[in-house]
Amino acid sequence: RYLQEAIDLADHQKNIAQLNSKKYSEIFNSTNEAIIIHDAKTGEIIDVNSSMLGMFEYDSITQLKSAPLSELSSNIASYTYQ
């Protein structure tokens, strides 16, 4: 009985996580604004949305990950690489 309850709870939590992930993806990729998520310490690009790829004329995040983060800066105060 307890095992089945634990399995049911795990399934429910998995379904919620999948729904939240889908909602996040839809919002993340539906905006016209460029969004880039990167590690502040290392500068490693973790994720970008499709608007970001289009604005900087990249075909994929894999291609973008090889670019230095400073190349993606607008260089307009207060949006500079620093």
Secondary structure, 3 states (H helix, E strand, C coil): CHHHHHHHHHHHHHHHHHHHHHHHHHHHHHCCCCCEEECCCCCCEEEECHHHHHHCCCCCHHHHHCCCHHHHCCCCCCCCCC
